[in-house]
Each structure stands twice: as structure tokens, then as C-alpha cells.
Amino acid sequence: MVNEQAYALGTKRSCIRELFEYGRMRAAIVGADKVYDYSLGNPSIPAPKEVNETIAALLQDTDSLALHGYTSAVGDLATRQAIADDLNARYDAGVNAADLFITCGAAPGLCAVFGALAVPGGEILAIAPYFPEYRPFVESAGLTFKAVTPDVPDFQIRLDALAEAITENTQAIIVNSPNNPAGTVYSRQTLTALGALLTEKSKEFGHPIYIISDEPYRELAYDGTEVPFIPTIYKNTIVCYSYSKSLSLPGERIGYVYVPQQADDAKALLPAVAGAARSMGHVCAPSMWQKLIARCTHLRPDLESYDINRRTLYEGLVKAGYRVAKPDGAFYLFVEAPGGDAKAFSEKAKEKDLLIVPGDDFGCPGYFRLCYCVSLRQITESLPLFAELI
């Protein structure tokens, strides 16, 4: 016998992965240049040259046993100090190396945080639209997942709907800004109002309600848009960060969890995160990549090509008659599906080998997501197909 929940997750890929695999199958038949795949958020700009140079230097100059051996379970101290120094230089945030736990990307960090907050009857709220994997992450920790109604068409936060959704069992709210799938960046005004609401609700229910800030896209913002560092606005914020997008390292799986010392129950919370990670078999993140981050955490991505793609796709779709949420960050467009049925529209698009992700699994039916971390050629060649579909 096997666990039915695990079997269901293993036999049904996410809608994103299903489309990605379908695209690979179609590419083998019609040619990769004839498949316009907007499904998967795989960075299309190379890692900064310093990353490859640092890898070469590490391989050349570092003792092999030290390079490939275990680090401390919480992460290499030099790596944690470098991250703390970088955050403090940017946000004056008062981060200490001891406040950080190094992870294999943001997803294991999220799972560890959910595990740390998994009290009996506890629930985690996510603001739609949200990354679909939040639900299995939360439910696998034994918590209840609840979605908050989206703020259409601006995709900020409906504070009235959030206030109604919060109960005495609410442990945390997931905040993802810049947002996947909408590309929205929550404004300082929105986040300040959110912090005030959670402070009020925490007092009402007699326990802290945390923000879990999922930040793989923190560095991807355009036109001078501010991406506030939420712990400087609301003290009960737990940050889950990944270098997958900022350094174009999605396959290397490296990131961290940050628990501010000023957060309520911080002295228990960070060890609980470490304990939850341990229970999942997490010993330490890859040693070589930790050492790379110690030298490269200060690097920022060159967003020029993403920005060109963003403007070209957005302007082309609007010109064709689509209603599009204008993104200020990340590398996604969220588009209202003509006719209102995004799944049906996605199937219709597949007939033209145009692969778009319906928004239903993001908690936002009637919209579809486009990842514009693709070639500019793909965008310019596919825009006539979008025009034909509408």
C-alpha cells in the first residue's frame, strides 16, 4: 500500500509542468522553433559572468574535501554572514548571520516554515493569484490552505477579504511580491496596511500572525519600482528567498530562510524551521553553491532583455485587444481569457502550438499566465497567433 495523497501528487503533474512536457513532445514532432512555449519560468538570461568565474576559482583554489563536504546544518557561517551584510547594506535591516538558515532554494524553505508553524488546527492563507505549489506544501505539513479573493484587475491585496478570512487558527499569510503569476509588486502603502491589519488581528486572537514572504523575484522589478523589504515594515515576517531567478540558477537549488530577531517567538521559530527541515531529511544545502553565494550574493541581474520582452508582449497583446495586468516585476503576464474560460482558451491555443497556462490552479479562473523569459523571436512570431485567437 502507498500513501494516496503522495500518489495523487506523483501521478498528476502541475498544470505548468504538464504544458512544459507537452511542449517538449510537440517540439520533437514539429521542431522547437514552431512551438511557442510560455509555460515554465526558466530564466533566459545567463548567470552573471562572475558566477562562472567563481565556480572555476572554487574548483581551482579550494581544497576538494572542504568544497564538497558537509557544512553546518544551518549553513556555512561565511555564507550567512555575506547574506546578512548584503541585506543590511541594502535595507538597513539589522540582519545577523544567526538569523539565517540556508536551504536548497525557496521551496524547501517554505516547506520548513510551514512545518515550523504546523500547530493543530492551524491554517495558512494565500492571496490569489498564488503559486499553485503552495497548496500541497501547506497541506503536506498538516495545515489547512485557504485562498483569499483576488483584487481584480490590479492584483494588489483585498484587505477587506483578507480580514474576513483570518480566524483564530490563522498562523500566517503568504505574500509573493513580485508576484507569480501576475507580475504585481505590492506597494509600500499596501504592505503597511497589511501589517496594520495583522497587528490588529494578532492582538485580537492572542498570538502572532506571520507574513511568509516568498521572494524568488525580489530583484526583478522594472521602471524603478520599489520592492519593499517586508521585515522593515512588519516585524513578524519570515523571508524565504531563492537565487534561482536573481542569478539564473534554478537548477542549482540554493536560497535561505530569514527569521528576524525582533519577530515574536523568534528564539523558538528559527530552531523549529531547522527541526522541520531536519524531519524532511534536509542536512545542509550543497556546499559548493553555499561558497559561491558567499562571494556572489551582491550580484544583481541585467534585466534589459526581460524588460524588452515585457514591453513587447504587453503592448502587442493590448494592441490585439487583450486585457492584461501590467506587470512591474518578475517575468510573467497575467491575461484575461477571451470568453472567460481560460482552460478552454488554453486548449484552443495548443492547436497553434501556443502554450499558455490557465489561471485556475493559481486561484484565479478566467485568466492565463505567460512567462516572457523566452526569446524575443518567440514573442514577435507568436503575436500574430494571439491576434488570430482573439
N, C-alpha and C positions, 0 to 999 in steps of 0.2 A: 504494500500500500504506500501511496505517496500523499503528500500534503496537497489538498485540492486547490488552495489559494496559490501555492507556488506553481502547480501545474498550469493553472489558468494564465499566470503571468508569463510562463515559459513558452506556452504554445500560441499565445496571441501577442505579437509584437506591437509596439506603439504605432499609432497611425502614421507617425513620421517615418519610423523605420520600415514600415510596410511599403510606403511610397518609394523610399530610397531603394529598397531591394527590387521593387517593380521596375524602377528606372534602370537599374543595372541589367536586368533581364532584357528590357527593350533596347538598351544600348548595344547589346550583343547581337540583336536582330537587325536594327535599322542604322546603327552607327551612333557613337556617343554624341557627335555634333548635331544629330537630329532629335535628341531628347533634351527638353528644356526643364531641367530638374531644379525646382525651388524648394525641395523638401527639407534638407538637412543643413543645420547651422554649422557647417565645417569651414573654418576660416580660409579665405582665398588669398590673403596676403601672407608672404613668407614671414617667418620669425625674424626679428631684428638680427642683423649680421653678427652682433655681439654675442648672441646666443650660441651660434655655431662655433664662433671663435672661443667662447668659454668652454664649450664641450671639448674641443680639441685640446685646450690648455689643461683641463682637468685630467683628461686621459694621458697627456704627456707628463704632467708635473706632479700628479697626486699618487701617493702610494696605493697600489691596487687594492690591498686589503681595506684601507681606510675609505677608498672611493666606493667600494661595492659592499661594505659591511653594514651591519645594523647601526642605526643611530639610536639615541634615546627614544623611547616610545612616544613622547610628546613632540619630538622633532629636534633636529640639531640646534644647539644653542646659538651658534653664529647665524644660522638662517633666521631664527626667530628674532634675534636682535636686529638684523638687517631689515626685516619687515617692519618691526616696531619703529626703527629710525626713519624709514621712508614714510610711514603713516604720520609720524609726528612732524616731519618736515612739511608735509602737505596740508595736514589738518589740525596741527597743534592739539592732538587728541589724547595725550598722556598715556600712550600705549607702552606697556612693558613686555619684554620678551616672555615673561612668565604668564602673560595673559593669552598666549597663542598656542594653538595645537595644530601641528602640520598634518595635512590629510592628502589622500590621493584624489584631489580635485574637490569641487564643491559638493557633488552628490554624496559621497561618504560623509562629508562634514554635516550636511543636512540630516542624514540618517542618524548620525551620532547625537546631534542636538535633539532630534525627535525622541530618541531613546532616553536621553537625559531628562526629558520633560514628560515621559510616559507614566503619569500617575493614573490610578484607577478612575475611569470615567472622563479622563482628560480629552480635550478636543483642540484641534489646530484649525485656524481659519486661513483661507487663501482668497485673495482679491482677484476676481475674474477680470480679464483673461489671465490664466496662470499656466505654468509649465505642467503638462499632463502627469509627469512622473511624481509630482508632489503627492498625489493621492496614494499610490502604492507605497511610497516611502513612509507616509504618515500611518497608514493602516497596518503596515508590517510591524510598526513599533507598538501596536496595540492601542493607538489613539483613534479618535473619530475625526474624519476630514469633513470640513464644511466650507462651501463656496459662498462668497459674497457677491451680490449682483453687480455686474459691470457698470461703469459710468460711461454710457454710450452717448455721443461718439468721441468724447475727449479722452476717455480711459485714464482719468485720474482716479480718485477714490471717492465712492459714495459714502460719506461719513455717516449719513442717516441710516443707510442699510447696514453698515458695519456695526453701528451702535445697537441696532436691533438684533444682530446675530450673536453678539457677545453675551455669554452666560457665565455663571459661577464656575463652570467647568473649563472655560477657555484658558488655555495655557499660553498661547502665542498666536500672533498674526504673521503670516509670511508676506514679506514685501520684496518685490523683484523690480528694481529700477536701476538702469534702463530695463524695460520690460520685454520679456519674451512671452507673447508673440507681437505685442502692439508697437514696440519701439518707444513707448512713452517714457519720459523721465518725470518722476513725481517731483513737483516743485517744493521749494523750502516752505512755502506757505501751506501746502497740503500736508507735508510731513510734520510741521509744527502743530497743525490742528489735530493730526493723528496722535501725536504724542500727548497732547492735552486730553484727548478723549480716553486714551489708555491709562493715563494717570488717574483720571476720574473713575474709570471702571475698576482699576486696581484697588482704589480706596473703597469702593462700593462692595467689592467681593472679598476683600481682606487678603489678597495675595497678588504678587506681581503678574502682570500680563506682558509678555515679552514681544518685541519685534524680532523676527528672524529675518535678517536682511541677506537675501541671496544675490550675490554681486559678481557674477562672472562677466558682466558687461560694463562694469563701473568706468572703465577707461574709454568706452566707445560712445562719445557724445559729440554733437555737431553744432556748428554756428555759435560756439561759445556758451552752450547750455551748461548750467551748473548741475553737477550731480552731488548733492549734499552727502556728507559722511554722517549717517544717521545717529551713531552713538554720541555725536556732539549736539544732537537735538533732543534725543530721548535716551536716558541713561540705561534703560533696560532693553538694550539692543544687542543681539548676538549676530555677529557677521560671519557669513560663510562665503569664502572667496575662492576663485579659481584663476589660474594663469592661462587657461585654455584659449581664451579669446584675446586677452591683452598681449600675450607673447606668441600667439598662434601655436599653442602646444596642446591641442585637445587629446592627442593620443598618448601624452606622457603622464597625465593624471597627477597634477600637483596643485595644492592650494592650502588653505588654512581655515581654522575657526578662531575667532577673536571674541573673548568674553571680557568686557570692561570691568576693571576692579570696582568701579562705582556702582555696578549693577546689583540689584537686590539678590542676595544669596549667591554672590559670585564665588565665594570661597568653597561652596558646595557644588556650584554649577559646572565649573571647569573640570573638576575631578569626575563628575557624573558624565560629562561629554567623553572624557578619556575612558571611563568604565564602559560606556555604551559602545565605543569604538572597539575596545578590547573584546567585548562579547560578540562582536561581528567578525572576530579573527584579525583585527587590524593591529599589527605590531608597530610598524613605522612606515612612513612613506618612502619611496625609492631614494636611497642615499645620494646618488649622483645628481638627481634633479633637485634635491634639497640644496646641495652645494652650488648648483648652478643658480638657484634663486637667490642665495646669499650674495652672489655677485651681480645679479641682473634684475632684482626686484624694482630698481629705479627706472627701468626702461619703459617707454610708452610706445604704443603702436602708431604707425603712419597711416592715418585714416583717409588719405586723399582718394584712393581708388574706391573705398566703400562709399565715400560721400558722393563721388561721381555716379556710382551705381544707384544710390539712394535717390538723387535728384532726377536721374534719367528715368528710372522706373516709376517714381511717383508722378512726375509730370506727364509721362506717356500714358499712364493709366487714367489720370484725371482728364486728360485730353480725349481719351476714348470714351469717357462717360462714367467711369467707376467712381464710387465714393470711398475715399481712402483716409485712414487716420494718419496724419503727417507725423512721421517718427522723428524724435530728437536724439535718439540713441540706439544702441545695439545694431543689428543688421537685418531687421525684419520690417515688412509692411503688413498691415492688417487691413483687409479689404472687404467691404460689404459685398456679399454674393448676390449678383443679379438674380431676381426671383425669390431670394430669401432662403433657399435650401443649399447650404454650402457643400454638403455631401454629394448631392445630385450635380452641382456645378463642377465639383472636382472630377466626378466620373466623366462628365461631358468634356472637360479639358483633357483628360487622358486620351481621348480619341485623337487629339492633335499632338500627343506626346508632350503635353504641357502638364507638369506635375506640381500641384498646389495642395496645401494641407488644410482640410476643413477645420473650422474653429470649434466644432462640437466638443472635442476632448479637452480644449482649453477653457471650457466653461462658458463659451460664447458662440452659440449657434448663429448661423446667418452671416458669418464672416469666414474668410480664409486667410492663411498665412503664406507669405512669400519670403524666402531667405534670399537677400540680394548679395550675399557673399559668393558671387558667381562671376563669370567673365562678363565684361561689357558686351562682347559679341552675343552672348546668350540673351541678354536683355534686349538689345536692338533687334535681333532676329525674331524674338518671341512677341514683341509688342503688337505686330500685325495680327498674330494669333489671338491675343487678348481682345483686340478690336473686333475680330470676327465672332468671338464667343458672346460678346455683349450685344 
